[in-house]
Amino acid sequence: MVPDDTQRISYVLISALFPNRINPLFKGTSIILGRDKSADIYLPSNTVSRRHASIEWKEAGFYIQDLGSMNGTQVNNQLINQKLLRDNDLIIIGPFNIRYKEFKGDINTILESTDLEQETTMIGIDSMRSAVELAGKFKEMQLFEICELIEFNKKDGILIIKSKELKGKIYFLSGEIAWAETETEEGESAVFKLLSLDEGVFEFTRAVPPLSNPLNLRTSSILLDVLRIRDEKKLTKE
């Protein structure tokens, strides 16, 4: 009897981190996520522990477990120690968003999925290392991923950000935030406004004009401050 591929369940992780934007998961296997380059999923951020979390297949499905990380592992904005992953769960480790998806059908069919395309409007890390210019859409926390990649690779350049509410630029020197400006603000306040945006488009170019009074802000510290402010606003609303 020929197996029916339409009944097969395929398990994938979706993120801008992956060169092809997806990372398949296979029954019976386990993977490590962390800052160590030997990790199965390499997360280049100082806010991520070397061995931060694991995803492992057990009888009921794939479980994610925090491995005693300094900053914790979240699923759907909740800190977890261990959790059974469900379709469409959002894993948050440091500034990185990774979506867990379950699809009926073969993995090759998944690559052509419209839903998958909407989930993966970001760049991959390999593109970050080689491209002269980068451009794409962002949503939710994906601006953080872009900034972390710029910092980790110590890039010089300008991140141009546009949304319905705001547009502006963040200037980077050796991966650190040197300046920012919007139509109404400049300096550190402009950085916070731009990095608080939830959805829009971006472009990263390598050219940076001379800056007379650079801010010299540590990018990872700024991202943590923005995360803290966002969390405080959520708690206030609740």
N, C-alpha and C positions, 0 to 999 in steps of 0.2 A: 504493500500500500504506500502510495506517494504521500509524504508529509504535506500537510496543508499549511503553507507559510503564513496565510492570513490569520491563523489561530495562534501563531507563535507570539510570545511576549518578548519584546526587546526593551532593555533597560539602558538608559543613557544619562550622562551628566552634560549639561549645556552651559557653556561659559565663553566669554571673550578670551579666556586664557588659552584655550585649545586652538592649535593651528587650523583645524577643520571645524572648530566651534563645538564639536561634540566629542565625548569620551565614552565609548561603550562600556557597560558593566556586564560581567558574565557570571552566571551561577557557579557557586563553588569557589569563588575567588575573593580576595581581600586586597584593598589598596590603602596606601598611606598618603595623606595630604599634609604638606608642610613646607617650611622655608629651606630645608636641606635639599640640595640639588639631587640627591639620590632618591627623594620621595617620588612616588608614582605620579602624583600631581603636585607639581612645583609651584608654590605660591610666593612670588618674590616681593615680600614686604617685611619690614622690621617689626610689624605688629603681629606677625604670625610666628608661632613656635616652630622649631626645626621639625619635630614630629607632632603635628598639631591635632590631627584627628584621623580616624580610619573609617572605611566603609567596607563592611564584610557581609557576605551572603550567609544567612542561616535559614533554617527550615521555613520560617514565615516570610522571608524576603530579605532585602538589604537593610542592614542596620548601620547607622552612623554613631560613632563613639568619640567623645573628646578624650584626648590622651594626656590629660593634666596640663593643658595649655595655660599660658599666662592670661590671655584675654578671652578665653572661652570660645565655644562653638554655638551658633544659633541655628535653629530651624524655624522658619516663619516668624522671625523676630523674638523667639523664646530661647533662652539658654538651656542647653541640654547636656546630660552626661552620656546617655545612650537613648536612641530613638529608632523605631521602625520607620523607614522612609515610605511615604505615600506619593502617588502620582502628583506632580506639580509642586512638591515641597521646595521651598527656597532655602538653601544652605548659605549661611553667611559666616565667613571666616576672615577676620580683619576687614579690609575694604572690599573683599571679593565676594561676588554673588555667583552661586552655582545652582542651577535649576536641575532637579531630579525629575525625569519623565519616564513614563511607561507607555509603550506603543504596541499595538497589535500589528504584527507583520515583520518582515525581514528588515535588517538594518539598512540595506540599500534603499528600500522604499522610504524609510524614515528621512534619509538625506534630502528627499524631494518634498518633504512635508511643508505646507504653508505655515503651520503653527511653529515649526522649528525655525523657519526663516525669520519669523517675527521675533522669536526669542533671541536671535543671534545677529543683531544689527551692528555688533561691535567688531573691532579688529582682533586679530590673534597676536600672541606675544612675539612670534617669529617675524611678523610684519613690522612690529615695533622696532626690532633691531636693525632692519635693513631699509625701510621705506624712507624716502626723502620727505614725503608729506603723508599724513594720515587724515582720514575723514570718515565720518559715519554718524549714526544716530546713537543717542543714549537714553536710558530710562532707569528709574529707580536709583540705585547706587553705582551705576556704571562709570560715572565721572571719576569716582574714587579709584576704580581699577586703572583708568587711563593715567591719573596722576601718580599712582604707585609705580606703574611701569616706567614712566618718565623719570621718577626719582631713582628707581633701582638701576636703570641704565645710564644715569647721570647725563641726561640729555639737555642741550641748550635748545630753546625754541619758544614759540608762542602758541598757547592753547586758546583758540578762538571758540567761544561758546555762545550759542543762540537758542533762545526759547521764546515762547509766546509772550512771556512776562519781561524778559531781560536779555540783553546781549552784552558781551564784554570780552576781555582778554586777560589771560594769566601768563606772565613771563617766567620762564625757567632758566636758571644758570646752573649747570652741573647737577640737574635734577632737583634743585631747591627753588622754592618760589621767591622770585626777585621783585616782582611788581604785579599789580593787577589794576584794571580800570573798567568801569562800566560807563554808561551815558551820564550818570549822575554822581558816581562815587569813584574813589581811587584809593590805592593802598590796601591795608589789611581788611577794612570793612568790605571792599569790593571782592576780595578773595572769598569771604564768608558768604556773601550774597550769591556769587556764581556757583560755588560748590554746594549750595543748598538747593539748587534746581533739581527737579525730579525728572524732567524730560526735555529733549531738544536735539540739536545737532552740534557737532564739534568738528574742528579742523586743527591739526597740529603741524606747524611749519618749523623748520630748523633755524630760520633767520631771526636774530634778536638785535634790535637797535641798541646803541649805547644807553645805559641807564645812569643818570646822575646821582641818584640816591636809592640804591637797591634795598629791598626789605631784608633779604637774607633769612627768610623764614624756613625752618625745617619742614619739609612737605608732610612727613608722617605725623608730626605733632599737630599741624593745622588740621589734617584729616581727622585725627582723634578728637580735636576740639569741636569740629563740625558735627561729628557723630554724637558727641555728648549733648550738644545743643538740640539736635534733632530728637534725641531720646527724651530730653526734658520737655520739649514741646508736645510729644506724644503723650507723656504722663499727665501733662496739664489738661489736654483735651479729654483724657479718660476720667 
